[in-house]
């Protein structure tokens, strides 16, 4: 399994609003194209104002195909306008990792 780990640092004071916009407009589109996240977390210790989400794929080709379809979805395009970098998001990071042979994921 390929896991896409994404860390978004949100503008201080905007975390609650960002999560509300994401839940209403972003998550439904992502569920349609890439499924439910493996996990979606909010930082409490360390660097604050971060959301960390994990998305699972069969492999890199599966990720590329599903994300390409999502990027063409007009509802995703509108969601991205609502959360343009700077309005809610200060920084975005992502890391792709593969599961160890004995991992349950």
C-alpha positions, -999 to +999 in steps of 0.1 A: +000+000+000+011+035-007+002+061+019+001+098+011+008+117+043-002+154+041+005+181+066-012+215+062-002+244+085-033+266+089-032+304+095-035+309+133-070+316+143-084+300+111-083+263+120-120+259+129-132+278+098-108+258+076-121+225+090-157+236+085-151+245+048-131+213+042-159+191+058-186+208+038-169+212+004-136+193+002-142+160+020-173+150-001-153+154-033-123+135-020-145+107-008-160+104-043-125+101-059-100+088-034-122+072-007-122+079+030-089+090+046-070+065+066-069+092+093-074+129+097-058+146+127-053+180+144-020+187+161-021+193+199+016+192+208+045+204+187+038+226+157+003+239+162-024+248+137-017+217+116-039+191+101-024+158+092-043+135+069-034+101+054-047+087+022-042+051+010-036+039-025-027+006-042+004+022-057+017+054-074-003+048-105-036+044-086-028+076-067-020+095-099-052+083-116-075+090-088-061+124-080-061+134-117-098+126-118-104+147-087-085+177-101-109+177-130-140+177-108-156+212-109-166+209-072-129+203-063-119+233-084-144+254-064-133+240-031-097+249-039-107+285-046-124+286-012-091+275+005-065+292-017-030+292-001-028+322+021-065+324+030-064+294+053-033+274+044+002+288+052+021+257+042+015+223+026+037+192+028+032+157+016+052+125+019+046+092+001+054+061+021+049+023+014+039-002+040+064-027+054+057-063+043+043-071+078+022-040+082-016-045+085-022-016+062 
